[in-house]
Amino acid sequence: MDPQHYMRLALELARSASEQTSPNPLVGAVCVKDGRILGTGAHLKAETPHAEVHALAMAGANSIGADLYVTLEPCAHTGKTPSCTDLIISSGIQRVFVASIDPNPSVNGAGIGLLKVAGIEVITGILQEEAEQLNQAFFHFIRYGKPYVTLKATATLNGRLSTQNGDSKWITSAASRTDVHHLRHTHDAILVDVQTVLHDNPFLTTRLPHGGKNPIRINLDRHLRTPNQRMLLQTAL
């Protein structure tokens, strides 16, 4: 089977945990032997077992001589969870396919290096672009020490933000508003200034059909003009 097939599955597993792993990256893993999938896993939440742990636990002793597909380089250090490279080495895996290198200074090639020293063959760059796109916010923060920012802006075709008398509630479509709530669900925080709070009285919550995670709400109000009755404050209680 084409290695991309299994890496695609690993990427789908990683994607299934979207919005749950911050500040950690999304990671998926698949253990394969003789064309048979033995175990799968995804990192589900910060400070919980990584994707490799779940996949290898499912595979058990069958992991000896098997291949492991991982969307992000296995960690090489012990932090709030044990080192994944140590687990992979002890499991008897013979080959590891890695989509993208972890830019975190505590890993950044060290995990791959340890695997190679242990005699495990490592193949990198399988669907690398897709894997990096999946964790673009994490990569941006690690590389630049700054948050990854998404700008949401709305305007009419003639460049207006609302009707002349200001009574318009929305100037976007229902589909666009759903996209906005999905963005809220997938981001850690949402920022507006006090003028938006005063004029629009927004909730800034996530309202998707299945609910969703509310981001931290940030209001730029240096003169403390926000009335207590604004929904931003009422829904924060």
Wavefront OBJ file of the C-alpha trace (Angstrom):
o trace
v 0.000 0.000 0.000
v 1.233 3.519 -0.801
v 2.721 5.163 2.359
v 0.608 8.217 1.615
v -2.510 6.130 2.232
v -1.556 5.431 5.846
v -0.240 8.949 6.422
v -3.544 10.347 5.173
v -5.311 8.220 7.751
v -2.933 9.526 10.418
v -3.716 13.103 9.336
v -7.446 12.420 9.581
v -6.961 11.048 13.082
v -5.002 14.159 14.047
v -7.668 16.416 12.544
v -10.387 14.658 14.554
v -8.997 16.248 17.720
v -9.117 19.806 16.348
v -9.768 22.446 19.014
v -8.901 19.999 21.831
v -5.097 19.927 22.075
v -4.033 23.572 22.519
v -1.313 24.562 23.292
v -0.053 21.241 21.909
v -0.054 20.359 18.187
v -2.445 17.959 16.487
v -0.850 14.549 15.937
v -2.090 11.253 14.520
v -0.388 7.858 14.349
v -1.016 4.548 12.573
v 0.796 1.249 13.200
v 0.900 -1.084 10.171
v 2.330 -4.551 9.490
v 2.059 -6.570 6.295
v -0.649 -4.259 4.972
v -2.752 -4.650 8.106
v -3.530 -1.768 10.458
v -2.684 -2.858 13.998
v -3.289 0.338 15.914
v -4.333 3.949 15.522
v -4.197 6.969 17.773
v -4.518 10.725 18.088
v -3.337 13.210 20.666
v -6.613 14.235 22.305
v -5.700 16.800 24.949
v -2.660 18.548 26.429
v -0.962 16.598 29.232
v -2.505 13.311 28.050
v -0.821 10.449 26.116
v 0.419 11.266 22.641
v -0.834 9.669 19.431
v 2.016 7.145 19.274
v 1.141 5.860 22.747
v -2.438 5.063 21.723
v -1.424 3.422 18.443
v 1.255 1.228 20.015
v -0.957 0.259 22.940
v -3.586 -0.938 20.478
v -0.985 -2.864 18.470
v 0.558 -4.490 21.539
v 3.199 -7.165 20.882
v 2.274 -7.133 17.184
v 4.220 -3.879 16.848
v 7.468 -5.868 16.627
v 8.709 -5.485 13.051
v 5.855 -3.118 12.135
v 5.819 0.358 10.584
v 4.620 3.471 12.384
v 3.199 6.478 10.537
v 3.246 9.738 12.522
v 2.147 13.179 11.340
v 4.706 14.970 13.539
v 8.187 13.932 14.667
v 7.953 11.910 17.911
v 9.013 13.814 21.018
v 12.489 13.081 22.356
v 12.138 14.460 25.881
v 10.216 13.701 29.048
v 7.899 16.505 30.083
v 4.344 16.174 31.289
v 4.260 12.902 29.343
v 7.042 10.331 28.704
v 9.275 10.374 25.631
v 7.585 8.842 22.581
v 10.912 7.915 20.987
v 11.765 5.691 23.974
v 8.408 3.962 23.629
v 8.828 3.440 19.879
v 12.317 1.985 20.345
v 11.167 -0.421 23.066
v 8.106 -1.488 21.050
v 10.139 -3.155 18.306
v 8.996 -0.890 15.454
v 11.291 -1.330 12.442
v 10.368 1.763 10.375
v 8.900 5.153 11.194
v 7.333 7.404 8.565
v 7.228 11.072 9.642
v 5.240 13.749 7.832
v 6.789 16.877 9.369
v 9.720 17.734 11.628
v 8.792 19.282 14.985
v 10.269 22.828 15.124
v 10.104 22.809 18.944
v 13.737 23.247 20.122
v 13.311 20.369 22.573
v 12.634 18.032 19.616
v 13.606 19.482 16.173
v 15.319 16.436 14.718
v 16.335 14.912 18.058
v 13.508 12.385 17.980
v 14.461 11.215 14.496
v 18.116 11.087 15.503
v 17.437 8.833 18.490
v 15.331 6.491 16.361
v 18.125 6.167 13.796
v 20.743 5.529 16.475
v 18.519 2.702 17.733
v 18.619 1.130 14.273
v 15.113 2.173 13.208
v 14.730 3.332 9.623
v 13.106 6.782 9.408
v 11.441 8.164 6.273
v 10.444 11.835 6.371
v 8.414 14.234 4.246
v 5.368 12.026 3.569
v 2.530 14.557 2.975
v 4.673 17.170 4.702
v 2.767 20.158 3.327
v -0.579 18.845 4.594
v 0.914 18.077 7.996
v 2.416 21.552 8.361
v -0.832 23.163 7.283
v -2.638 21.197 9.984
v -0.414 22.721 12.690
v 0.277 26.133 11.201
v -0.706 27.968 14.391
v 1.573 25.807 16.552
v 4.474 26.087 14.112
v 4.071 29.866 13.882
v 4.188 30.282 17.659
v 7.222 28.002 18.056
v 9.166 29.698 15.254
v 8.347 33.340 16.000
v 7.206 33.393 19.642
v 4.018 35.176 18.601
v 0.387 34.033 18.410
v -1.059 33.039 15.057
v -3.713 35.656 14.260
v -6.733 35.290 11.988
v -8.332 38.562 10.886
v -12.075 38.509 10.300
v -13.397 41.546 8.433
v -16.737 42.235 6.766
v -17.804 44.924 4.334
v -20.498 45.485 1.722
v -19.637 45.758 -1.980
v -19.554 49.536 -1.644
v -17.164 49.359 1.324
v -19.667 49.926 4.150
v -19.776 48.137 7.502
v -23.475 48.689 8.165
v -26.527 50.517 6.862
v -26.592 54.285 7.090
v -28.838 54.369 10.155
v -26.914 51.552 11.848
v -29.885 49.214 12.294
v -28.429 46.326 10.272
v -27.744 43.238 12.370
v -25.766 41.316 9.748
v -24.355 42.101 6.340
v -23.052 38.550 5.837
v -24.745 35.324 4.763
v -25.764 32.467 7.045
v -22.916 30.356 5.654
v -20.415 33.101 6.443
v -21.704 33.401 10.016
v -21.331 29.655 10.479
v -17.720 29.963 9.319
v -17.161 32.658 11.933
v -18.427 30.397 14.709
v -16.170 27.616 13.479
v -13.221 30.038 13.681
v -14.176 30.912 17.242
v -14.334 27.218 18.053
v -10.834 26.620 16.673
v -9.100 29.650 18.216
v -7.946 30.212 21.785
v -9.085 33.827 21.962
v -11.139 36.475 20.144
v -10.317 40.196 20.296
v -12.499 43.258 19.633
v -12.341 46.897 20.668
v -14.799 48.739 22.854
v -16.515 50.401 19.888
v -17.654 46.989 18.665
v -18.906 46.139 22.147
v -20.803 49.440 22.462
v -22.388 49.419 19.004
v -22.982 45.715 18.343
v -23.279 44.305 21.878
v -21.809 40.948 20.721
v -21.789 37.687 22.672
v -18.475 36.556 21.108
v -19.422 32.984 22.022
v -19.345 29.908 19.797
v -22.791 28.855 18.639
v -22.528 25.850 16.345
v -25.223 23.161 15.984
v -23.176 20.884 18.264
v -22.222 23.652 20.694
v -18.519 24.386 20.571
v -15.676 25.801 22.669
v -15.914 29.463 23.623
v -12.675 31.377 23.070
v -11.208 33.707 25.668
v -12.868 37.048 24.960
v -10.656 40.136 24.911
v -12.099 43.653 24.877
v -9.735 46.587 24.222
v -11.234 49.224 26.509
v -8.536 51.442 28.009
v -11.031 53.888 29.538
v -13.374 51.218 30.961
v -16.419 52.373 29.012
v -18.053 48.932 28.751
v -21.401 48.910 30.640
v -22.070 45.946 32.904
v -25.173 45.134 30.850
v -23.208 44.280 27.688
v -23.658 40.641 26.660
v -19.889 40.192 26.620
v -19.896 40.571 30.385
v -23.220 38.899 31.086
v -22.237 35.655 29.360
v -18.858 35.625 31.139
v -20.467 35.265 34.564
l 1 2 3 4 5 6 7 8 9 10 11 12 13 14 15 16 17 18 19 20 21 22 23 24 25 26 27 28 29 30 31 32 33 34 35 36 37 38 39 40 41 42 43 44 45 46 47 48 49 50 51 52 53 54 55 56 57 58 59 60 61 62 63 64 65 66 67 68 69 70 71 72 73 74 75 76 77 78 79 80 81 82 83 84 85 86 87 88 89 90 91 92 93 94 95 96 97 98 99 100 101 102 103 104 105 106 107 108 109 110 111 112 113 114 115 116 117 118 119 120 121 122 123 124 125 126 127 128 129 130 131 132 133 134 135 136 137 138 139 140 141 142 143 144 145 146 147 148 149 150 151 152 153 154 155 156 157 158 159 160 161 162 163 164 165 166 167 168 169 170 171 172 173 174 175 176 177 178 179 180 181 182 183 184 185 186 187 188 189 190 191 192 193 194 195 196 197 198 199 200 201 202 203 204 205 206 207 208 209 210 211 212 213 214 215 216 217 218 219 220 221 222 223 224 225 226 227 228 229 230 231 232 233 234 235 236 237
